[in-house]
Amino acid sequence: MRVFFCLLMLMLLVPSAGLAQESALTAREAFGALPTSIFENTAEGLEDEDKQQLLEEGQSEFWELAGESRDVIVFRALPFRDSGVALRLFRDADDGSAVAAIGTLGTELCTVELWRVDASGRTVPVDVPQEPDIQEFFAKGQPVPDDVNPSVLICLGMGGLRAHPVFWNKTGMLYLPLANEIGYRWDGHRFQKVVRPHAEGSGDPADGLDVQ
């Protein structure tokens, strides 16, 4: 629960890059306009009628509103409050539109959806950035062990999106040391790939400097 609370506070405090001041769209309004499909990736789920109750009352049967700002809204799963769903707006610097990134938090197998909301409020799905090759997480010449099955997930981060590698073998999920962290930072128009050396506890790679 403490980890989830830290994620929540960081998401609310980190400003969105490329903020277009003329856009009046809020994270709450974007969430209200989007389908509840992201919740199909959670154990609790969320029906459309429950979404409206959640927005109006701050709580539904399985969710509660955990925090909110102009650009971010976060919901926490009940009763344990150790996982959640968050929406973050990334505003276009020119045309008043925004990309709403909505994703799951607090679980190893995260997922994210992207939706563009134009100035009129029309929403259309947007492709998530292509997952990087698994070798990009490792030092040159450092192979993935033959008995390991890797995959890469694109997840919602504090400063943008992040690529999250997951490793499995016949005993289950396992940890491998990484050389690099990979994220996608919003530049005011699109997500740009970011690669930086891995450091434990260093934060979101999308806050880094090396854009590829």
C-alpha positions as CSV (number, residue, x, y, z in Angstrom):
1,M,0.0,0.0,0.0
2,R,2.9,2.4,0.8
3,V,4.3,1.8,-2.8
4,F,1.0,2.6,-4.3
5,F,0.7,5.8,-2.2
6,C,4.1,6.9,-3.4
7,L,3.2,6.3,-7.0
8,L,0.0,8.3,-6.5
9,M,1.8,11.3,-5.0
10,L,4.5,11.3,-7.7
11,M,1.9,11.2,-10.5
12,L,0.0,14.1,-9.0
13,L,3.1,16.2,-8.5
14,V,5.0,15.7,-11.7
15,P,3.7,18.2,-14.3
16,S,2.8,17.1,-17.8
17,A,5.3,18.3,-20.5
18,G,4.1,20.5,-23.3
19,L,1.1,21.9,-21.3
20,A,-1.3,23.8,-23.6
21,Q,-2.8,26.4,-21.3
22,E,-5.6,27.1,-23.7
23,S,-7.1,23.6,-23.3
24,A,-9.8,23.4,-20.7
25,L,-10.0,19.6,-20.6
26,T,-9.4,18.0,-17.2
27,A,-8.4,14.4,-16.4
28,R,-11.9,13.9,-14.8
29,E,-13.6,15.0,-18.0
30,A,-11.4,12.7,-20.1
31,F,-12.0,9.7,-17.8
32,G,-15.8,10.3,-18.0
33,A,-15.6,10.3,-21.8
34,L,-13.6,7.1,-22.2
35,P,-14.8,3.5,-22.1
36,T,-14.0,1.3,-19.1
37,S,-12.0,-1.2,-21.2
38,I,-8.8,-0.7,-19.2
39,F,-10.6,-2.1,-16.1
40,E,-11.0,-5.5,-17.9
41,N,-7.3,-5.9,-17.0
42,T,-8.1,-5.7,-13.3
43,A,-9.6,-8.3,-10.9
44,E,-12.4,-5.9,-9.9
45,G,-13.6,-4.6,-13.3
46,L,-15.8,-1.6,-13.6
47,E,-19.2,-1.3,-15.2
48,D,-20.4,2.0,-16.9
49,E,-23.0,2.7,-14.2
50,D,-20.4,2.2,-11.5
51,K,-18.0,4.6,-13.3
52,Q,-20.6,7.3,-13.0
53,Q,-21.1,6.6,-9.3
54,L,-17.3,6.6,-8.8
55,L,-17.0,10.1,-10.3
56,E,-20.0,11.5,-8.5
57,E,-19.5,10.0,-5.0
58,G,-15.8,9.2,-5.0
59,Q,-16.4,5.5,-4.4
60,S,-18.1,2.5,-5.9
61,E,-18.3,-1.1,-4.8
62,F,-14.7,-2.0,-5.8
63,W,-13.0,1.4,-6.4
64,E,-12.3,4.7,-4.7
65,L,-11.0,8.0,-5.9
66,A,-7.5,8.3,-4.4
67,G,-6.3,11.6,-5.9
68,E,-7.0,14.1,-8.5
69,S,-5.4,17.1,-10.3
70,R,-6.1,18.9,-13.5
71,D,-3.9,16.4,-15.5
72,V,-4.2,13.2,-13.4
73,I,-6.9,11.2,-11.8
74,V,-6.2,8.0,-9.8
75,F,-8.5,5.3,-8.5
76,R,-7.5,2.7,-5.9
77,A,-8.9,-0.9,-5.8
78,L,-10.9,-1.9,-2.7
79,P,-10.6,-3.3,-0.1
80,F,-6.8,-3.7,-0.1
81,R,-5.9,-0.4,-1.9
82,D,-2.7,-2.0,-3.2
83,S,-3.4,-1.6,-6.9
84,G,-5.2,0.9,-9.1
85,V,-5.9,2.7,-12.3
86,A,-4.7,6.2,-13.3
87,L,-5.3,8.5,-16.2
88,R,-2.8,11.2,-17.2
89,L,-3.3,13.9,-19.8
90,F,-0.5,14.8,-22.2
91,R,-1.5,18.0,-23.9
92,D,-0.6,19.0,-27.5
93,A,1.3,22.3,-27.4
94,D,-0.4,23.6,-30.6
95,D,-4.0,22.4,-31.3
96,G,-5.6,22.1,-27.9
97,S,-6.0,18.3,-28.1
98,A,-4.6,15.9,-25.5
99,V,-3.6,12.3,-25.3
100,A,-5.1,10.5,-22.4
101,A,-3.0,7.7,-21.1
102,I,-4.9,5.4,-18.8
103,G,-3.2,2.4,-17.2
104,T,-3.1,0.0,-14.4
105,L,-0.8,0.6,-11.4
106,G,0.6,-1.5,-8.6
107,T,0.8,-4.9,-10.4
108,E,3.7,-6.5,-12.2
109,L,1.7,-7.2,-15.4
110,C,0.7,-3.6,-16.2
111,T,-1.2,-2.4,-19.2
112,V,-2.0,1.0,-20.8
113,E,-4.4,2.5,-23.4
114,L,-3.9,5.8,-25.3
115,W,-6.8,8.0,-26.5
116,R,-6.6,11.3,-28.3
117,V,-9.2,13.8,-27.2
118,D,-9.6,16.7,-29.6
119,A,-10.7,20.3,-28.8
120,S,-14.4,19.3,-29.5
121,G,-14.2,16.4,-27.0
122,R,-14.1,13.6,-29.7
123,T,-12.1,10.6,-28.6
124,V,-10.2,8.1,-30.8
125,P,-7.8,5.4,-29.8
126,V,-4.1,5.9,-30.4
127,D,-1.4,3.3,-30.9
128,V,0.8,2.6,-27.9
129,P,4.6,2.9,-28.8
130,Q,6.2,-0.2,-30.2
131,E,7.8,-2.3,-27.5
132,P,11.6,-2.1,-27.6
133,D,13.7,-5.2,-28.3
134,I,14.5,-7.1,-25.1
135,Q,18.3,-6.7,-25.8
136,E,18.0,-3.0,-25.4
137,F,17.6,-3.5,-21.6
138,F,21.0,-5.3,-21.4
139,A,24.6,-4.4,-21.9
140,K,26.1,-5.1,-25.3
141,G,27.1,-8.8,-25.5
142,Q,24.9,-9.7,-22.5
143,P,22.5,-12.4,-23.8
144,V,19.2,-13.3,-22.2
145,P,19.6,-16.9,-20.8
146,D,18.3,-19.6,-23.0
147,D,15.8,-20.9,-20.4
148,V,14.2,-17.5,-19.9
149,N,11.1,-16.3,-21.8
150,P,11.1,-12.5,-21.9
151,S,8.3,-10.0,-22.8
152,V,8.0,-6.2,-22.7
153,L,5.0,-4.3,-21.5
154,I,4.3,-0.6,-22.0
155,C,3.0,1.0,-18.8
156,L,2.0,4.3,-17.5
157,G,4.8,6.1,-15.7
158,M,5.2,9.4,-13.8
159,G,6.7,11.4,-16.6
160,G,5.3,9.6,-19.6
161,L,5.2,5.9,-20.5
162,R,7.7,3.2,-19.5
163,A,8.8,-0.1,-21.0
164,H,8.6,-2.8,-18.4
165,P,10.5,-6.1,-19.1
166,V,9.1,-9.3,-17.6
167,F,11.0,-12.6,-17.4
168,W,9.7,-16.1,-17.0
169,N,11.2,-19.6,-16.7
170,K,9.7,-22.9,-15.8
171,T,9.6,-22.0,-12.1
172,G,7.6,-18.7,-12.7
173,M,8.5,-15.0,-12.9
174,L,12.1,-14.1,-12.1
175,Y,14.3,-11.0,-11.8
176,L,17.3,-10.3,-14.1
177,P,19.7,-7.4,-13.6
178,L,19.3,-4.7,-16.3
179,A,21.8,-2.3,-17.8
180,N,19.2,0.2,-19.2
181,E,15.8,1.7,-18.5
182,I,13.5,2.6,-21.4
183,G,10.7,5.1,-21.4
184,Y,8.7,7.4,-23.7
185,R,8.6,11.1,-22.8
186,W,6.0,13.5,-24.2
187,D,7.6,16.3,-26.2
188,G,4.4,18.4,-26.6
189,H,3.3,16.5,-29.7
190,R,4.3,12.8,-29.4
191,F,6.1,10.3,-27.2
192,Q,9.8,10.1,-27.8
193,K,11.9,7.1,-26.8
194,V,14.2,7.6,-23.9
195,V,17.1,5.3,-22.9
196,R,19.3,5.7,-19.8
197,P,21.5,3.6,-17.6
198,H,19.6,1.6,-15.0
199,A,19.9,2.6,-11.4
200,E,17.9,1.1,-8.6
201,G,15.3,3.7,-7.3
202,S,16.2,6.2,-10.0
203,G,12.6,6.9,-10.9
204,D,10.9,7.1,-14.3
205,P,13.1,6.7,-17.4
206,A,10.7,9.1,-19.2
207,D,12.1,11.9,-17.1
208,G,15.6,11.2,-18.5
209,L,17.5,13.2,-21.1
210,D,18.7,10.8,-23.8
211,V,16.0,10.8,-26.5
212,Q,16.3,8.4,-29.4
